[in-house]
């Protein structure tokens, strides 16, 4: 029997502010990352597209450059906080073989995730599911569903288990 050569895999994990993506990353670190492989874990955070495309708002008021700079700084701070939390989770796993790379982009998460998966030639895309119901999905759209339909690599959608207390309505 021939020896199996360990493949260097590119694993793309989409992270955001939600508990679902934290759970998906944790699940990925426990179940996908292999000690025998030299995996590269790509942490992708997508900032929402800039809310202020011009210096005029809907009422005709001008936004000062200070306001725009503050909004941009806040967006960067949120991105950095989320990425640092994700990187800390990776370090705590304690597997020195896993290389972690960070990608922060702006835009529609559906489009950005699909584009990045293709650009890095990902072997698998891992993402959480927010668990929206039918009505919410109709209005908000499902990022995970869109990616599952449009990404060329396998897509693993990790659902966070419902706790028994939330299922019974108690806290």
C-alpha positions in Angstrom: 0.0 0.0 0.0 1.4 3.4 -1.0 2.0 6.0 1.6 -0.5 8.8 1.6 1.1 12.1 1.1 -0.3 14.8 3.3 -1.7 17.7 1.3 -1.1 21.3 2.3 -4.7 22.5 2.5 -6.1 26.0 2.4 -9.0 26.2 4.8 -11.0 29.5 4.5 -13.1 30.4 7.6 -15.4 33.3 7.4 -15.7 35.1 10.7 -18.0 37.9 11.9 -19.4 39.3 15.1 -21.8 36.4 15.7 -21.5 33.5 18.0 -22.2 31.3 15.1 -18.9 32.1 13.3 -17.0 31.7 16.6 -18.5 28.2 17.0 -17.7 27.4 13.4 -14.1 28.3 13.8 -13.9 26.3 17.1 -15.5 23.3 15.4 -13.1 23.6 12.5 -10.0 23.7 14.8 -11.2 20.6 16.6 -12.5 18.6 13.6 -10.8 19.7 10.3 -7.3 20.9 11.2 -5.0 17.9 11.1 -1.8 17.4 12.9 -0.4 15.5 9.9 -1.0 18.3 7.4 0.6 21.7 7.0 -2.7 23.4 6.7 -3.1 27.1 6.2 -6.1 28.6 7.9 -7.3 31.8 6.2 -9.5 33.9 8.6 -11.7 36.2 6.5 -13.6 39.1 7.9 -15.8 41.1 5.6 -16.6 44.7 6.7 -19.9 45.9 5.4 -19.6 48.3 2.5 -19.1 51.9 3.5 -22.4 53.3 4.6 -21.4 56.8 3.4 -20.6 56.6 -0.3 -20.6 60.4 -0.6 -20.3 63.3 1.7 -24.0 64.0 1.4 -26.5 62.1 3.5 -30.2 61.6 2.4 -31.3 64.9 3.9 -28.6 66.9 2.0 -26.4 67.5 5.0 -22.7 67.2 4.5 -20.7 64.7 6.6 -17.4 66.1 7.7 -14.2 64.2 7.1 -14.0 63.7 10.9 -17.3 61.8 10.9 -16.2 59.6 8.0 -12.9 59.0 9.6 -14.6 58.0 12.9 -16.9 55.6 11.1 -13.9 54.1 9.2 -11.9 53.8 12.4 -14.7 52.1 14.2 -15.1 49.6 11.3 -11.4 48.8 11.4 -11.5 48.4 15.2 -14.4 45.9 15.0 -12.5 44.0 12.3 -9.3 43.9 14.3 -11.1 42.8 17.5 -12.8 39.9 15.7 -9.6 38.8 14.0 -7.6 39.0 17.2 -10.3 36.8 19.0 -10.1 34.3 16.1 -6.3 34.2 16.1 -6.3 33.7 19.9 -8.6 30.7 19.5 -6.1 29.3 17.0 -3.1 29.9 19.3 -5.0 28.2 22.2 -5.4 25.1 20.1 -1.6 24.8 20.4 -0.9 23.3 16.9 2.2 25.0 15.7 1.9 23.3 12.3 -1.1 25.4 11.3 -0.3 28.7 9.6 -2.9 31.4 10.1 -3.3 34.2 7.5 -5.8 37.1 7.9 -7.8 38.6 5.1 -10.0 41.7 5.8 -12.1 43.1 3.0 -15.1 45.3 2.5 -18.2 44.7 0.5 -21.2 42.3 0.3 -20.1 39.2 2.3 -21.7 36.9 -0.3 -19.6 38.3 -3.1 -16.4 38.8 -1.1 -16.4 35.3 0.4 -17.0 33.7 -3.0 -14.3 35.8 -4.6 -11.7 35.1 -1.8 -12.4 31.4 -1.9 -11.7 31.3 -5.6 -8.6 33.7 -5.4 -6.8 31.6 -2.8 -8.0 28.4 -4.4 -9.5 27.2 -1.1 -9.8 23.5 -0.4 -12.8 24.1 1.8 -14.9 27.0 3.1 -16.1 26.8 6.6 -18.8 29.2 7.9 -21.4 29.4 10.6 -25.1 29.6 10.0 -27.1 32.3 11.7 -30.2 30.0 11.6 -32.5 32.5 10.1 -36.1 31.3 9.6 -37.8 31.3 6.2 -39.1 34.9 6.5 -35.7 36.4 7.6 -33.9 34.5 4.8 -36.3 35.9 2.3 -35.6 39.5 3.4 -32.0 39.3 4.4 -30.8 36.5 2.2 -28.6 33.7 3.4 -24.8 34.3 3.0 -24.1 30.6 3.7 -26.7 29.5 1.1 -25.4 31.9 -1.5 -21.8 30.7 -0.9 -22.8 27.0 -1.0 -24.4 27.6 -4.4 -21.6 29.7 -5.9 -18.2 28.6 -4.4 -16.4 25.9 -6.4 -14.8 24.2 -3.3 -16.7 22.2 -0.7 -18.6 24.4 1.7 -19.1 23.3 5.3 -21.8 25.1 7.1 -21.5 24.6 10.9 -24.7 25.1 12.8 -24.4 26.1 16.5 -26.4 23.7 18.6 -29.4 25.2 20.4 -28.9 25.1 24.1 -31.5 23.3 26.2 -32.3 26.5 28.1 -33.1 28.4 24.9 -35.2 25.5 23.6 -37.4 25.6 26.7 -37.6 29.4 26.8 -35.8 29.7 30.1 -32.6 31.6 30.8 
